[in-house]
Amino acid sequence: MRLQRYLTGVAMAALLAGSAVAQTAPGQAPAVAGTLNPAAEQAPPAAPAAAPQFQLTDGILVTVNDSVITGFDLRQRMLLLIAMTQVQPTAENIPAIQQQAMNALIDERLQNQELAKYEELKVTDEEVDREIAGMAQEVGTTPDNYLQYLAQGGIRPQTFRDQIRTQIGWSQLVGGRFQSRARVSRAAVDAALRSANEAAAKKQYLIGEIFIEANRVGGQQAALNGANQLVQQMVQGAPFQAVAQQFSAAPSATRGGDAGWVVEGSVQPTLQEALDQLAPGQLSRPIPVDGGVYIIYMRDKRDGASASLVTLKQVMVELPETASEADVAAASQRLEAIRGQLTCDNMLNRARSEQGLLGADLGEADVQNLAPQFQQVARSAEIGAISSPVRTPLGVHLLAVCGRRVGGSEAPDARAVENQLFRQNIATLGRRYMRDLRSDALIEYKQ
């Protein structure tokens, strides 16, 4: 399980004046909040400024079983959260940052308590050093400069190292504990490949997603308020990937919100409406759904795979191009009468058994290479469906799409699909593990 690495850059701006994004009833606001600059996700970190002054007491704020979280702990995590996301703290978003930081600290305490049960899971200083070196290398600096840069924003190196240590240990624990349960069956891979092939002709959207879960932030209105603040910050330059890593409750959070290609019709109607309206490079306004609020970043769109391969069979009545309208109508009526009785399996035998019908297995072909009259059926028909009569210069046809798959460079790779499903299974099992630890824990808020 790959350890999540933080996008860095300490954006420690002073509290900004100004109001929150105006609230509008769902369905009345335009879908687009603004256009993101894709380069912002790789932009060099902004120069650190003075750390914001959070009004937090220094005493114990929460106990998690027998472990405590102090005001100092919370302040450090808030500073680190701001550094990682480059979300500038404002009067409006400080409560959301504080709550997210507290949730992260509670989870970390529970993870450390669970890790303590396994003597073999002792993360060494060398492992922590390697991870920090990797982070530093990703932004083109040295580990010492990296830690010094964070320190200028008020983040103590030991605080950061402790968090990295817990993260490494938790990844090892989840990966080791659930590896066998997360294995993907051949049937699951085949089903995923079939689904990808069947969706080849549909519109597809390459998206980033952030999901703010209502029950973790104090309710649906709090989720909506927080989402509005995040949208405002991202339009102003906070990197989408970093914000998703820290604030999103979706499984894609560990990948910076990367949800991959989404097929038309596979999401809720409110999300589908936004997908249809957004152009590549645009960020949606918050989209309320049951249980929380989504933010969608449209990375790219396509009408369907450029190399869609279909397997066709047909039954036809031969007619010359000069046939009368009456002859065409009679042939169409005859084919329509038997259409409901045909399947991919029986249509050729049925054609052989009746005089005047011709059956043919047309094999697999690229949709773009088919006769123009066949292309619409090949692109849109469901697998196994029998078309209405189609007229061509050769006669009148009933077509069956008996298979569909993506061809060329866009064809799904079985190994890649298996790896993706495995990562999804591990992430799901890890979230359940964390949820069980929370439900069994004694968490007491002192203030």
N, C-alpha and C positions, 0 to 999 in steps of 0.2 A: 504494500500500500504506500504509494508515493507520498512523502511528507509535503504538505502544503508550504510553499515558500511565499513570503510576503513581498508584494510590490512595495518598494520603499520610497522615501522622500518625506522629510519632516515638514509638514505644513502647519506650523504653530503660529497662526495668525491671532491677533487679538480679537475679542468678541466683536462681531459685526453688528451694526445697527440695521434695522429694517424689519419688515413684516414677513410672515410666512407666505407661501404660495396660496393664493386665494382658493377657497374651497368651493367646488361647484358640484351640484347634484350629479350622480353617476348617469352617464348617457348624454349629458348636456355639454360637457367639455369636449373640445377637439382632442383627437387621439394623440396628436404630436405635441410633446412638451418642448422640444428643441432638437437641434442637430448636434450630435457629439462629434468631436474631432477624434477620429480613430488613432491619430498619432499621439494623443494625450496618454494612451495606455503605455506608451514606451517613452514618454517625455522624461527628461532629467529631473531629479527631485528639486523642488523649490528650496531656496535658502531658508534655513530655520530662523524663526523669530522667537521672541520671548514666549515661554510656555503660558497658556491661559491659566487664570487663577480660579480654580474650582472651590466652591465653598463646601468643604467636607470636613467633618470632625475627624480627629486622629484616633478615636477609640474603636472598639469592636463594633462593626456594623451587622455582621451575619455570622452565625455558627453553622457549619456544615458537618453534622455528626460531631466529632471531637476536634474539628479544625476551625480556625477563625479567619474572617476576612475583615481587615481594618480599613479605615479611611485612607491610609497611606497606600495599601494594596489597590484600592479602587482608583485612586488618583493616578497611580502608575499605569494601570491598565487602560484608563481613559486616554492618557497621553500616548500610549503605544497604539491604541486604536486610531487615534487621529493621525499619527505618523504613518501608519500603514495604508490608510484610505485616502489621505490628503483631503478629507472632509474638514472644512474650516469650522471651528466651533462657533455657534451663534447662540443667542439667547433662546431661540426656538428649538435648536436641535441638541442642546446640552442634555436635556432629560433622556432623549433617546440614546445618546452616546453612553450616558451613565448606566442606563438599564442594560444595554448590550454588553458593556464591560462587566457589570455585575453577573449577568448570566454566564459569561465566559469564565469568570473566576469561580463560580459555583461548580461549573462543569469540571474545571481544572482540579479543584479540591477533591471531587469525587473520583476523578481519574487517578490522582496520586494515591488516594486511599485504596483503590482497586489494584494499582500497580504494586503497592507494598506487599500484597499477598503472594507475589511471584518473585522469589529470590533471583531467579535466572534473568529477570528483566531489569538489569541495572545498567542504565545508560551512562557511558563513560564520558569524561571530559573531552576525550579525543573525538567522540561522535558528535558532541555539541560543537566543537571547534570546526569539524568538517562541514557541518550544516551551515554555520555562520559564514565560513569561507565561501561556500556555494552561493549564499545570498549576496555576499559582497561582490563575487565575480560577476553575477548577473547584472549588477549596476555599475561594473567597471571600477571597483575600488578595492582596497585592502580590508581585511577583517578589522584591524585596529581603527582605520578611518571610519568604517561602518559603525562600530560601536561608539566612537567619539561623536559621530554625527548624531546618533540617537541621543547621546548624553546631552548634547547642546539643546535638545528639546525637553530636558528634564527626566529622561528615562535612564534609570540606573542599569549599568551593564549586567549586574547579577540578576535583576528582575527579568531581563530579556533572556538571559541564559537559562534561568529556571523554567521559563515558559517553553523554550525550545526543548529542554530536557523532557518535560512532560509530554510534549507533542510527539517526540520521537518514540518514547516508551509506549504511549497509547497506540500509535500506528503499529508498532510491533505486536502489541497484545491483541489488537483487533484482527490483524492479519494472520497471526498464528492461531488464534482461537477459532476463527470462522473460515479458514481457508478451505477445509473439506466441505463445509456446508455451502460455500459460495460457488463451488464448481458448477459449471454450466453443462447441462446435458446436450447431447447431439440433437435431440428433439427440439430443445429450446433454441439452438442455433438455427436449425432448419426453419422453425416457425418465424424467427426474426428475419431470415433471408427471404422467406415467402412474403412476409409483410412488406419488406423493402421493395421487392420486385413488383408486388401488386400496386404499390404506391408510385411506381415509376412515372406514370402519366399524369399524376396530380401535381398541383402547385405545391412548392416546398419553400420553407423559410428557414434561413440560418440565423438563429437568434441567441442572444444572451438574456438571462432571466434573473430577476431578484424577487424572492417571495418573502414578504414580511408576515410571519405567523402571528395571528391576533392573540392567541392565548399566551404567547411569550412576551408580549409587549404591553399588556394591560387592556386588551379589547380591540374591536374593529376600528373604532374611531382613532385610537392611539396608533394603530397600524397605518391608517390612512394619513394621519398627520406626519408620521415618521417618513412614509414613502414620499410625500410631497417635499419634505426637506431634502431627502436624498436626491430626488430628481433635480431640485434646484441646484444642489451642490455639483452634481455630475454635469449639468449643462454649463456650469461655470468652470469646469475643468477637472473635478475629482475623477480618477480613472474608474471606469465601470468595473473592471475585473477586481480591483482591490476592494471596492465597496461591496461587491457581491460576496467576496470571500469572507468578509467580516459581518455583514448584516443579513445575508440571505439564509432562509431556512430550507431552501430547495436542495435536493441531492447534488445539483450542479455547482453548489457553492465552492466545493473543494477544487473545482476546475475554473474558478473565476466567473461562474455563472454561465459557462458555455453549455447550452442545451443541445447543440448540434442542429441538424436539419430536422425540422418539424413538418409533418405532412398535413395538407389542407384537410380539415374535418376531424383531426385527431385531438383537438383541444376544445375547451369550453366555448360556447358561442360568443361570450364577451371577449375572450382572448382572440378568437378567430376574427372578430370584427376589427380589432386593433391590428392584427397581422395584415389584413387586407388594406388598411389605410396607411400603414407606415411605409416609408421609402427606406432603402438602404442608407445606414448612417444616422437614422433618426431614433430618438428615445421616446417611449410612450409616456403619457401621463399615468399616474397610479390607476390600476384597474381593480376595483373591489370584486372579490369572489368569496364563496363560502370559506370561512376560516382564515381569511387574511387578504392581502393586497399584493398584486403583481406589478412589476415594472419590466417592460420588454425593450430590449435594444435590438433593432433590426440590422443585422450584419450583411445579409444578402438575400436575394429572392431568385427563384427560377420557376418557369412554367412546368417543368418536368424534365426527366432525364433526356439528354439530347440523343442518346443511343438506346431507345426502348425496343426490345425484341419481343415479338409475339408469336405464339403458335396458333395457327388458324386451321379450321376445317370448314367445308362448305357443302351445301346442297343447292343445286341450281336447275333451272329450266332454261335450256338454250333458246335464244331468240336473236335474230339478226338486228342490227342497229336500225334497219328500216321497218321493223315490225310495227303493226298498228297499235294504237292506244288500247283497243279492245283486247288484243292478244297479250299486251303487257299486263293489263288489269286482270285477265284470266289467270295468267301465270302467278301473279302476286297473290291472288285469292287462293290458289291451290297451295302455295307455300305457306301462307298464313294459317290455313286450316290444319297443317301438320306441325306448325312451329312449337306449340305447347307440348308436343310429344317427343321432341328431339332433345338429345343431350350430346356432349362430346363423345360419349362412348357408343351411342347407337345410331348416329346420323348417317354414317357411311353404309351400314347394313340396310338402313331404311331406304336409302337412295337406290341401292342395288335391287331391292325387292319391288320397286314400283317403276313401271314403264314411263319413260319421259323425264325421269329425274336422273341427274348426274351428281355423284358425290366425289369429293376429293380432299385428301389431306394435303394442305398447302405448306405444311412444315413450319419452321421458324424463320422469320424474316424481320428485318429492320422496318419499323413503321414507316419511315421516310421513303422506303423503296417500294411500298405497296401502291396499288392503283389508287388514285385520289378518292374514288368512291368508297374504298375500304378503310382509308386512314382514320376517319372519324370513329367508326366502330372499333377499330384496333386500339385507339387511344382511350376511349371512354367506357367501353363495355366491361361489365363485371366478368371475372373469370367464370367460365361455364355458361354464360348467358347466350341466348340465341337472338340474333338481331332481327329487326323487321326486314322485309324484302328490300334488297338493294339493286338498283338497275345499273348495268354497265353495257357497253357495246356488244358484249358476248351473251347477255341474257339477264335473268333475274335470279338473285342469290339470297340464301340465308347463310349468315356467317356465325361461327362460334369461336370465341376467343378461349382457347383451351390452356393457355399458359402465357405468362408475361414475366419478363425479367429485364434488368438493366444490363446493357452491354457496354463494351469499351472501357475507358478509364473510370467511368462512374459505377461500374459493377461492384456491389458489396463483396468484401473479402471475408470468407468464413472465419479466418483466424482473428481478424480485427473485430468482427462482430462478437466472437467468443470473449475476447479480452474486455470489450466494452461491457458486456453483460456481467462478467466476473466483477469488474470494478463497481458496477451498480449494486450487485448483490452484497459485496463487502460493505459498501457505504450504507445500505439499508440495514444490515445486521448491526453495524456499528451504532447507528442512530437508535435502534431498538435497545441495544445494550445500555446506552447512555440514558435512555428514557426509563429503563428499569432501575438503574442506579438512583435516579432522581426520585422515582416514586417510593423507593424503599428508604430514602435518606430522611434524617431529621434536620430540617433547614429552618432556622429561627432567625428572624430579623429583629435586631435589638433596638433600632431607631426608625 
